[in-house]
Amino acid sequence: MPIKNRFAELHGEITEWRRDFHAHPELLFDTHRTAARVAELLGEFGADEVVTGIGRTGVVGVIRGRTDTKGRVVGLRADMDALPIHEETGLPYASGEAGKMHACGHDGHTAMLLGAAKYLAETRNFDGTAVIIFQPAEEGGGGGREMVEDGLMERFGIQEVYGMHNWPGMAEGSFAIRPGPFFAATDVFDITIHGKGGHAAKPNDTIDPTVVASHVVLGLQSIASRNIDPVEQVVVSVTSFQTSSTAFNVIPQSVQLRGTVRTLKVEVQDQVEDRLTTLAQSTAAAYGAEAEVIYRRNYPVMTNTDAETDYAADVARGVAGACDEAPLIMGGEDFAYMLNARPGAYILIGNGDTAPVHHPKYNFNDDIIPAGCSWWAEVVETRMPIA
């Protein structure tokens, strides 16, 4: 099952779709133009059903195989949304939307899955049903959760589901995957330190929340180094430090800290939440201040199921000749919600030597389109073969 010749023929057309999506990025659930174009193309391909509005702005296409003797239904998912980043690539098809950019390759994911959908609708060389899922709001909005809660799996009878993400630094068109926990749970926190503001010349008359917050920031780093078993994975990052005053001569009344916690086990997640809350509040109290802590569970750990991972890897080996073992990744991925609802697997495809994702100079590598499309198509054809 090497790269299919049909995708070499479609390569230029799929690239045009991808670059059009790239030039018109949309954020979170505001993927109206992208979703409309996806739905239009699925209709042109002859999909048996095209359903919009799943998970607010998600799109689902249903393609039935030539036969259906076993009632098998396989879902394939791509994400559609962009990031709030100002593009610096200088490409002729660069973002035309100020402060918005496809800096994670979701334009490529969507285009590759559309290419596979066109091929599957043309050939229908499988026994069962392929459900083609285009999801909004992966970048922090929880679009995967919204689609699942909207009845995605039950409405379309999905029995297993597969996803793919491009990966800069991996050889162009290569694949990598791992069973079990793969991408981390990503929690977020807000800590507000309430002190007593005053004149900068009289710190003795204040309870300086800037000093308190600084001690909290340093203290939070001890969670990973001194509270969690060293063999476990945990990242605690304070990403924002904002005082209630920006004047040179004013000690502020309060300071707000924000950040993320990334873990790969629920029990570690629980432990970090408890320690973070206790540490912030007790540190503030030691200086006579108060700490208000808001801790929110965000994306869960994304876990590949064993049998489906083995299958996905076999398909990748057929397409590319090999499939490497992927490392644990502490980034989050809301395909986790779909994998919590159904068995399945998520795979990485190499984007080559490009800027990293979430970087203003990142660009999806169009040369990997045939390999990505072939993997999608082979997942359907070999998972639901015609007898």
DOMI-360901 format. One line per field, with one value per residue (C-alpha): y, z, x; residue in one letter. Coordinates in pm, whole numbers. Each point is the difference from the previous one (the first is absolute). Example, Ala and Ser with C-alpha at 12.3 -4.5 7.8 and 13.67 -1.06 7.14 Angstrom:
// DOMI-360901
Y	c(-450, 344)
Z	c(780, -66)
X	c(1230, 137)
aa	c(a, s)
This chain:
// DOMI-360901
Y	c(0, 274, 359, -16, 130, 180, 236, 89, 99, 197, 156, 337, 30, -95, 250, 272, -82, 7, 336, 149, -110, 141, 341, 14, -119, -7, -42, -243, -50, 290, -235, 94, 55, -311, -215, 127, -81, -346, -72, 127, -227, -305, 61, 28, -329, -175, -75, -182, 246, 337, 129, 340, 154, -298, 153, 348, 27, -356, -182, -372, -185, -357, -220, -350, -278, -218, -260, -6, -358, 51, 342, 140, 378, 175, 368, 220, 342, 319, 339, 326, 295, 234, 190, 367, 56, 262, -185, 75, -244, 248, -267, 106, -181, 132, 82, 284, 34, 217, -185, -336, -278, -371, -53, -361, -154, -48, 136, -298, -248, 119, -7, -350, -142, 165, -163, -338, 65, 77, -324, -208, 148, -81, -357, -121, -300, -97, -192, 234, 372, 273, 303, 300, 246, 363, 154, 365, 143, -241, 287, 45, -1, -367, -55, -374, -2, 206, -242, -303, 166, 83, -373, -47, -362, -118, 192, -143, -338, 51, -305, 118, 330, 114, 330, 137, 296, 128, 18, 235, -155, -346, -116, 114, -250, -234, -123, -49, -123, -151, -198, 122, 355, 215, 370, 157, 127, 380, 184, 377, 213, 359, 114, 347, 128, 264, 224, 359, 260, 327, 237, -158, 210, -155, -378, -49, 135, -253, -372, -16, -253, 19, -148, -258, -99, -36, -247, -188, -27, -146, -225, -151, -134, -221, -201, -183, -21, -82, -117, -232, -334, 76, -277, 169, 274, 342, 355, 302, 327, 352, 182, 337, 238, 314, 268, 217, 312, 87, 321, 29, 134, -218, -335, -171, -133, -335, -222, -259, -311, -233, -323, -363, -343, -299, -358, -352, -167, 99, -69, 232, 260, -20, 31, 305, 179, -55, 108, 305, 125, -67, 148, 322, 58, -86, 209, 300, -48, -6, 359, 119, -13, -218, -226, -69, -313, -112, -334, -134, -346, 44, -267, -351, -231, -124, -378, -229, -343, -292, -193, 311, 137, -322, 24, 366, -78, -289, 232, 258, -264, -93, 362, 116, -323, 62, 142, 122, 5, 353, 167, 107, 352, 248, 212, -41, -135, -1, -309, -146, 51, -216, -269, 4, -67, -269, -213, 136, 149, 323, 2, 251, 68, 166, 358, 8, 271, 288, 256, -153, 12, 312, 205, 305, -147, -348, -138, -335, -203, -69, -276, -231, 20, -326, -198, 143, -57, -355, -79, 126, -198, -318, 21, -32, -253, -239, 37, -75, -218, -135, -378)
Z	c(0, -112, -66, -233, -354, 20, 261, -229, -255, 260, 165, -173, 71, 368, 31, -137, 267, 268, -105, -22, 359, 98, -147, 189, 357, 255, 379, 237, -89, -247, -288, -211, -330, 40, 99, -291, -247, 153, -25, -358, -105, 173, -192, -328, 75, 32, 372, 101, 282, 90, 342, 138, 346, 199, 290, -111, -325, -59, -327, -50, -330, -36, -279, -35, -149, -294, 245, 365, 123, 353, 97, 67, 47, 20, 82, -133, 159, -102, 177, -180, 226, -1, 269, 114, -141, -247, -297, -101, -288, -287, -211, -296, 167, 352, 237, -111, 353, 235, 315, -125, -148, -77, 211, 93, -337, 44, -352, -116, 216, -143, -358, 33, 147, -279, -251, 160, 2, -372, -73, 227, -161, -345, 70, 294, 17, 353, 192, 248, 65, 28, 211, -90, 293, -23, 344, 110, 308, 68, 109, 347, -68, 53, -333, 32, 326, -159, -291, 230, 228, -310, -59, -272, 82, 55, -287, -260, 167, 20, 142, -13, -86, -135, -7, -144, 67, -196, 194, -89, 52, -108, -344, -274, -45, 277, 278, 376, 262, 349, 195, 328, 132, -281, 47, 345, 194, -6, 300, 49, 313, 113, 328, 128, 285, 204, 204, 120, -246, 75, -76, -130, 247, 296, -55, 376, -17, -265, -55, -330, -227, -253, 251, 111, -359, -77, 286, -126, -351, 138, 241, -275, -163, 304, -84, -283, 171, 357, 13, -298, -50, -226, -243, -74, -258, 114, -125, 203, -190, 112, -328, 112, 288, 5, 272, 58, -45, -251, 164, 107, 344, 98, 178, -149, 183, -177, -243, -234, -103, -276, -128, -100, 153, -222, 122, -134, 292, 182, 341, -78, -129, 332, 200, -194, 38, 376, 44, -225, 196, 340, -92, -142, 294, 271, -160, -23, 361, 119, -126, 121, -342, -147, -306, -205, -210, -296, -145, -312, -149, -374, -259, 144, -76, -358, 11, -303, 37, -61, -282, -201, 48, -138, -294, -68, 13, -246, -244, 39, -69, -315, -117, 107, 55, 373, 306, 293, 368, 89, 323, 277, -77, 274, -234, 9, -269, 22, -218, 352, 37, -304, 120, 338, -184, -242, -52, -254, -63, -81, -219, -91, -358, -57, -130, -73, 98, 58, 271, 303, 40, 171, -150, -224, -276, 4, -322, -77, -244, -310, -110, 273, -133, -203, 297, 240, -239, -67, 372, 45, -297, 101, 353, -153, -272, 214, 314, -199, -289, -259, 32)
X	c(0, 243, -105, -298, 45, -332, 141, 288, -264, -199, 307, -31, -373, 40, 285, -227, -262, 267, 140, -348, -66, 339, -80, -332, 69, -279, 20, -168, -370, -1, 86, -300, 179, 215, -297, -206, 277, 50, -372, -7, 286, -147, -321, 193, 178, -335, 5, -318, -67, 148, -99, 98, -32, 128, 193, -116, 198, 120, -66, -55, -3, -126, 138, -143, 208, -84, -131, -100, -14, 132, -133, 347, 32, 339, 45, 281, 53, 183, 6, -83, 89, 300, 192, 6, 350, 124, 150, 359, 53, -26, -171, -216, -292, 76, -283, -220, -139, 205, 100, -126, 211, -4, 311, -75, -81, -372, -38, 206, -189, -331, 126, 149, -320, -199, 234, -59, -376, 1, 186, -227, -312, 139, 108, -213, 231, -93, -266, -166, -29, 264, -96, 214, 21, 113, 30, 18, 171, 284, 225, -144, -373, -74, -169, 54, -194, -278, -36, -7, -257, -205, -41, 264, 81, -355, -161, 236, 61, 377, 176, 362, 166, 339, 187, 325, 230, 297, 328, 289, 342, -116, 109, -236, -284, 118, -230, 25, -246, -15, -262, -146, 41, 140, -91, -32, -297, 13, -144, 4, 12, -56, 153, -83, 216, -186, 227, -7, 117, 171, 284, 319, 200, -186, -1, -26, -354, -99, -35, 181, -176, 284, 243, -256, -81, 371, 37, -306, 148, 322, -185, -215, 316, 55, -313, 174, 338, -106, -363, -47, 176, 300, -96, -334, -50, -121, 53, -112, 43, -90, -58, -139, 87, -214, -20, -304, 213, 271, 120, 365, -85, -297, 4, -304, -299, 5, 189, -149, 194, -107, 143, -40, 51, 72, -16, -47, -182, -318, 153, 292, -246, -188, 320, 119, -333, 3, 362, -34, -301, 155, 337, -145, -233, 252, 276, -232, -111, 361, 37, -337, -160, -275, 3, -311, 55, -210, 110, -173, 32, 36, 84, 41, 290, -21, 33, 38, -158, 236, -168, -85, 352, 148, -234, 79, 373, -40, -177, 278, 266, -186, -5, 347, 194, 43, -172, 208, -91, -104, 113, -235, -121, -89, -210, -377, -233, -376, -31, 25, -375, -70, 240, -175, -326, 125, 311, 243, 342, 179, 310, 271, 112, 337, -11, 374, 246, -243, -61, -176, -375, -140, 284, -66, 222, -152, -149, -159, 208, -213, 238, -138, -357, 9, 136, -257, -290, 117, 10, -356, -129, 182, -140, -347, 79, 202, -209, -316, 117, -239, -14)
aa	c(m, p, i, k, n, r, f, a, e, l, h, g, e, i, t, e, w, r, r, d, f, h, a, h, p, e, l, l, f, d, t, h, r, t, a, a, r, v, a, e, l, l, g, e, f, g, a, d, e, v, v, t, g, i, g, r, t, g, v, v, g, v, i, r, g, r, t, d, t, k, g, r, v, v, g, l, r, a, d, m, d, a, l, p, i, h, e, e, t, g, l, p, y, a, s, g, e, a, g, k, m, h, a, c, g, h, d, g, h, t, a, m, l, l, g, a, a, k, y, l, a, e, t, r, n, f, d, g, t, a, v, i, i, f, q, p, a, e, e, g, g, g, g, g, r, e, m, v, e, d, g, l, m, e, r, f, g, i, q, e, v, y, g, m, h, n, w, p, g, m, a, e, g, s, f, a, i, r, p, g, p, f, f, a, a, t, d, v, f, d, i, t, i, h, g, k, g, g, h, a, a, k, p, n, d, t, i, d, p, t, v, v, a, s, h, v, v, l, g, l, q, s, i, a, s, r, n, i, d, p, v, e, q, v, v, v, s, v, t, s, f, q, t, s, s, t, a, f, n, v, i, p, q, s, v, q, l, r, g, t, v, r, t, l, k, v, e, v, q, d, q, v, e, d, r, l, t, t, l, a, q, s, t, a, a, a, y, g, a, e, a, e, v, i, y, r, r, n, y, p, v, m, t, n, t, d, a, e, t, d, y, a, a, d, v, a, r, g, v, a, g, a, c, d, e, a, p, l, i, m, g, g, e, d, f, a, y, m, l, n, a, r, p, g, a, y, i, l, i, g, n, g, d, t, a, p, v, h, h, p, k, y, n, f, n, d, d, i, i, p, a, g, c, s, w, w, a, e, v, v, e, t, r, m, p, i, a)
